[in-house]
Amino acid sequence: MQVEIRRISIRSAFKLAMVLYGLIGFLVGLVLAVAASVEVPPGTEPNLLTRLGFWSIAVFPVAYGLVGGFTAAVAVALYNAGASLVGGLRVDFPDVEPQSDGRVRVAGRAARYLERVLEHESAKKAAREAKAAKAAEAAEAAEAAKAKDEAGTPAQPVGGPEA
């Protein structure tokens, strides 16, 4: 089955690129921080790398993340503009077959993966429902106990006994 990608979300591309480029920036900053830890020979002026030092671990991930995110956002905006004019990329999914009723049948590795995901999701849903049922049962029991206590104890005067 072929699918045409007509539009990509600029926000999701920005977030994903920001995270990925931020990780790359962290690795670069780590390498530069280690390189900056080497002592400067006496009588020489420290360069920018040496001045940044361990701050490069914080500066480079932010800088790489922002630049990478904005670059991806611009690239996706250009892709969306071009795809609206001439059509998007066509991607072939060999394990996906369209059915006559509009649904999609998945076969092969994709089917096994989807089965695992659906089993995991249904187990999480069942656990949430069981937890909610247990909480509702506990709330009902607490209400019943409160009603029993209120019915079984005689009302006391507000001011107490008068002398």
VENLINUR-V158248 format. One record per helix or strand. SS is the DSSP state (A for helix, B for strand). FROM is the first residue (numbers start at 1). LEN is the number of residues. If there is no record, write none. Layout:
ss = {SS;SS}
from = {FROM;FROM}
len = {LEN;LEN}
//
This chain:
ss = {B;A;A;B;B;B;A}
from = {2;10;48;89;96;104;108}
len = {4;27;39;4;3;3;45}
//
